């Protein structure tokens, strides 16, 4: 009955979209019916579904598989970096870096500056570690408890935590998404970070000002409960770890080397080495335990369950969920490319894209829609990035603008969507519904909106100096390497 679809020059739009739509339906069942927010298995099934539709076209699985591996190679450098990030987090805790940031932060924390201080503190930690989830699960948990003791409404506290935590996930050279977005868009990480500064800085400034004003409203003299909570956190860390400015050296070196544009992997390895050195020499960690810490993460033993959970993080194994998710997302995207879904979507989008603003807005809409439908961050970065980078080249715009759009509407919006893995993680970790805190995570929606305003006004949305023809030629060279895969 499906013989009519074999070896045709063109296919109906619904037929080109069928593998994607069926996979999305599986993801929705996984999220909403089974209440399981791990999309790995539905994506594997989606790959198989796409393979079956390839057969209906009279095409071979082998061609799709070959192209799938080609697309997955895009994330190979990012995968290595993510593994290093896992080791960096574990080493930083073992060295006392995270504990020192917390102790110093809690020492100066007052009710009247709680929200901006929370945002800044989570920003510093997420920049140093490159992980929003790690920051939410460590500093975020501490701030929720302190905020409750200070009488600050929880929705404001969680909003400030999200704003600061996902700032680092967007801007840190250690972040997986900060490395993945430029890789998918076809640019380099430092051009990507530089392109994000114009809308990140004003969005962050507005966020801090608003939080400061709100803190003045809710602030007041700290009661015994807040003082006791702060003192409990501080004392536990000071009793079990050596606290001092020397523990900040690994983070400072990593940040310095990052902004000096050294190799990301080299920067991370330097930070890991310094942190391990401090852990052994300064914190008294046994040399024989270093390998286990870097592999399986640091395990805190303070005798206080909440504190042990707070500081038991990191390691290579902690990144396996992220890496497998990224690889399966890329594999699925590669299969859809080989099948022809992207070309069908792009043909529809070409009708809409007529100007600079429509180009950026279409890319933003694509990221948002995939994030809403697929429910996880990596597909929402990879699929629209692969879909739109040719159009950015055709119109002559710097691909760093595309990677910036991916980060704004993918990374930052992720914690604002209840069924996205970002929103699900924050809710599960901090215990507040996404619908409640999302309006108060100011930075997460201000930065994307400012990016759209720039596109409308023509600010900070440059064209590539090499010109549309050169970019189009480069894009065609990339596509030429893949044509044989499509024809198998």
N, C-alpha and C positions, 0 to 999 in steps of 0.2 A: 504493500500500500504506500510505501514511502519511496518507491522507485522514481517518482516524479521529481524528487529533490536531488538525484544523483547528477554530478558533473554539469550543473547549470552555471551560466555566467553570472546570474544574479538570483537572489533569494528574497522572499518576503521579510519585512522588518521583524515580524513576530518570530520567524524561524531563526533569524540571527540572534535575537534576544533570548530565546528560550532557555539555553543553558544558564545564563545569568539569573533570569527570573526564577527558575526552579531552585537554584542554589540559595537565592535570597529567601525563598519560601522555607527551605530547610533550616536556614539560620533563624528565622522567626519562630519556628516550632521549637528549636533548641533553646532560644532565649525566653520566650513567653509561656510555652507549654511545659517544657521540662525544667525551666528556671536554671539552666546551665549556661554560664556565660563564657564557655570555652568553645570557640568556633572551629577548632582544628578539624574534627571529624566531618562536619558538614562541608568544609572546603575540599577535603579528600573526595567525598562523594560527588561534589560539584565537578571536580576534575574528571571523574569517571563519566558523569553525565555528558560533559563536553566531548569526551572521546566517543561516546555513542552517537552523538549528533554529527561528529566528524565522519563517522562511518555512513550515516544517512546521506552525506554529501558525496560519498564515494571516495573519501580521503582516508589516508592511513593514520593509525595511532602513532606510528613511529615519527612522522613529521611533526605532529603536535608535541610529542615528548621532547624531540630535539629542540624545538623552539622554547618549550617550557624551561629546559635547562639553561638555555641562552639567557632568558630573562632572569632566572634565579641567580646567575652569576653577577648581576648588578649589585646584589646585596652582600657579596663575599667580603669586601673590605669592611662593610658595616658590621658583619657578623663577628669578625675578629675584634673590632673596636668594642662591641657589646660585651664580649667575653672579658676584655680588659677592664671595662667599666665594672663588671661584677667583682673582679679582683680588687679594683680600686676602692669600692664601697667597703668590702670586708677589711681591707688593709687600713682604711681611714678610721674605722671604728676601733680596730685593734691598736692603732697608734694613739687614739684618744682625740682625734681631730673633731669628730662630730660631737663628742661629749663636751669638749672645750667650747665649741660654738653655742651649745645649749646652756652651759653654765654661765658663760658671759652674757648671753642673751637674757637669761632668767634673772641675773643680778641687776640688770638695768630696767627690767620690765615693770611698768606701772600701769594702772588702769586707764589713765588718761592718754596713753600712747599705745595701748594694747594692740589694736587692729593694724596700724601701720608697722609696728614692731614685729607683729606676727608675719605680715606680708614680706617685710625686709629679711627677717630671719629665715623664712622658708626659701626666699629667693637665693640667699647666700649659700644655703645648704644644697639646694638643687643645682645651682651653678657649679658648685664644687664637686658634686657627685654625678650630675647629669641625669638624674632620675626623679621624675615627679612622683611616681608611685612610692619609691623609697623614702622620699621626703614626707609625703602624706602619711606613710606608715610609721615614721619615726617622730620627727618634729611635730607633724600634724596632730598625732595622738596626744602629745604633751600639751600642745596649745589648746586643744579642745577641753582638757581637764582644767587648765588654768583659766581659760575663758569662762567656764561655768562657775568657778570659784569667784571670779571677779564680777559676775553678774552681767557679762556681755552676752547678748542673744546668740545662740549657737549658729543661726543662719549667717550672721555676719562673720563669726569666727571661721566657719568652714569656707565661706566665700573668700576671706583673706588668705586662708591656707591654699586654696586652689589657685588664686591669682599668683602667689609667690612660687608655689611648687611648679606650676606649668610654665611660668616664665623661664625657669632654668631648663625645663624640658625642651622649650622652644629655642633658647639662645646658647646653651652650653655646648661646646665642642665635644663633650663627653656623652651627649644624649644620643640615643639610637635614632630618634626621629630627625634630629638635626643633621645626622649623617645620611639617613635614608632619603630625605626629601631632595637634596641636591643631586644625589646619585640617580634618582629616578628622573629628575628634570633635565639632567645633562649638564650640570654646572659643578663648581667645586665648593667645598664647605665654607671657605673664608669669604668668597663672593656672596654666598647665601646668607651668612651672618651679617655681613655689611649691608646687604639689601634689606634686612629686617629691622635695622636700627631706626630708620626714619619714622615708622609707625609704632615701634615698640616703645621708644623713649617717651613720646607724649602720652601714650595710653597708660604707661606705668606711672608717670607723674600725676596724671589725673586720678588714677586709682589711689595713690598714696595720700593725696590731698583729701579725697572723699573719706577715706578710712580715718584720717586724722580728725576730721570734723565730726564724724560719727562717734569716735572714741571720746571726744570731749563731752558729747551728749550723754553717753552711757557711763562715763568714768565717774570717779569719786574716790574717796579714801578706800584703800584696800582693807578688807576685813580680815579677821583672823583666819578664815577659811582659805583665802587667796594666799596669804603669807605662809600658811602651813603647807599648802600645795606646792608653792614655789620652793620652799625650803626642803621639802621631802625630795623633790627631783634633784635639786642641787646637791644635797647631802649624800644621797645614794651614789651619784656619779663621782663625787669627790672622795668618798670612802673606798671605792673600788678601782678608780683610775687616777693617774697623775694628770692634773689639769694645768696647762700653761701655754704661753704663746708659742713655744717651740713646736707644739703639736700641729700648729697651723701652717707650718712650713710646706708640707706636701701639697696642700690645697693652694697655697700662694704660688708655688712653683708651677703647678698645673695651669692655673689661671694666667700667669705671666707668659708661659710658653705658648698657651693657646692664642693669646692676643698678639704674640710675636709670630704667629703662623708657622710654628714648627709642626712636624708630622704629628697627627693626632695619636697614632699608635705609639710613637716615640715619647710624646708628652705623657701619655698614660703610664707607660712602662717606667718612666722616670718617677712619676708620682707614686706608683706602687712600690718601687725600690726604696724611696725615702720613707714612705709610711711603714714598710716592713722593718726598716732599720730603726725607726723610732719605737715601733712596737716591741722589738727585741731589747734595745738598749735602754729606752726610757720607761716603757710600761712593764718590762720584765716578762714578756711573752717568750716561752721556750722556742728555741730555733726549730725543734722537732715538730712543733705545732703549726708552723707557718704554712706548710704545704696544705694541711687540712683546712686551715682558715681560708686560704685563697681558693681552694676547690669547693668547699661546702659552706663557706660563710663563717662569720664570727659568731660565737655562742656566748652570750653573757650569763653570768652566774652571780647575780647580786642578792638572790634570796627573795626578791620582790618580783612577782609574776609580770606585772605591767612593765616594769623597767627591763626585765629580761626580754620580753617581746619587742620592746622599743629598740633594743640594741643588738638583737640577733638577726643580722641582715647580711646580704652580699654573697660573694662567691660565684665561681663559674656556673655551678649547678642552678643557682637562682635565676640565671638568664636563659635557661633552656626553654621555658614557656615562651619568652619573647622571640627567641631565635626560630623556634619551630613555627610560631605564628607568622613571622615575617616570611619564612621560606615557603610556607603553604600559600600565603597570600600572593606572593610573586609567582608561584607555580600556577595558581588558578588564573591570574592575570595573563600569564604567558599562553595558557591554553585558550583563553578567550580571544587573544590576539590572533593566534593561529587559526582559530575557527572563523573569525571574521566579524565578531561582535563589535569590536572597536571601530572598524571601518564603517559599519552601519550606523553607529551612534554619531561618529564624526560627520557623516554625510548629512544627518539631521541638524547637527550643531552649526555646520557651515552656513545654514540659512540664517541663523541668529547672529553670528559674529560678523560685524561690519565696522567696528571701531575699537579703539583702545579700551574703553570702558566695558563694552560688551565682551571683549576677549577675557578680561580679568574677571568680570562678573560671571561669565559662563564657567570659567575654571573654578571659581569659588562655589558656584551652585552645584557643579559636578561633585566636588569634594564633600559638600554638605549632604547632598542626596545619598551618596554612597555611605557616608557615615551614619546617616539616619536609617538607611535600608540594611546595610551589611552589619552594622552594629560593632565594628571594630576598627581601630585606627589605621592599621597597616594597609588594608585594602583601600581605605579612603585616601591614603597618600599615593599608593602605587598605581591604582587603576586610572584616576584622573590625570596623574602625572604622565603616564605613558600615552594617554589619550590626547593630551593637549600640547605636548612639547613640540610636535610638528607644526601646529598652528602658530605657536609663539615664534618659531623659526621663520615660518612663511611670512608673518607680518613684521618680522625684524626686531621683535622685542627681546630684551635680555632674559634668558631663561631663569636668572636669579629672581625675577619677578614672579615667575611660575612657582619656583620652590618656596618663595615667601608666602604666596597664596595657599600652597599646600599646608604649610605650617600653621598659618592663621586659622584656616577653616577646617583643618584636620586635627592637629595637636591641641590647639586651644579650645576648640569647640567640643572635643571628645568628652571632657568631664561635665558638659552641660546637657548631654543626651543620656537619659536614664538607662537605656538598654545598650548603649555603647560600652565597651569594656572599661573606658576611662570613668564614665559616670557610675557604672556598676561597682568599680573598685573603690571609689571615694565613698559611696554610700555604704558599702559593706565594711569599710575600714573605720569610718568616722561616725556611722550610725545615723545619718540624716538623709532624707530623700532628696534626690537631685532636683525635683520640682521646687523644693523649698529653698535650697542654697544657690541655685543657678543664677537668679537675678543679682545676687550679691557678690558673685565672682567677677567683679568689674573688668579686670584686665582681660579675661578670657573672651569677652565679647566686644570690648572697646578696640582692641588692636585689629581684629578683622574688619570692623566698620571703618576705622581710619584708613586702612589699606584700600577699601573701595572708594572712599572719598578722594584719596590721592589719584586713583585711576580715573575718576570723573574729571578731576581738575588738571590732570597731566603732571602732577607733582611726584617726584621720586619714582617715576615709571619710565625709565630710559629705554631707548632703543639700543641694540647692540651696535657698537661702532663698526663692526665688520660688515654690516649691511644685510638685508634680507636674502640676497642672492647667495652670499657666502654661507649664511646659516642654512638656507634651503639645500645647498649642495652638501653641506656636512650632514644634514638630516637624511638626505637621500643615500649618502654613503652608509649611514647606519642601517637604513632600511634594506639596502642592497645585500647586506650580509645575511639578511633574514628571508629574502624572497624565496630561496630554494626550499626553506622549511614549509612555507605556505603551499608550495606546489607539489609537495610529496603526497 
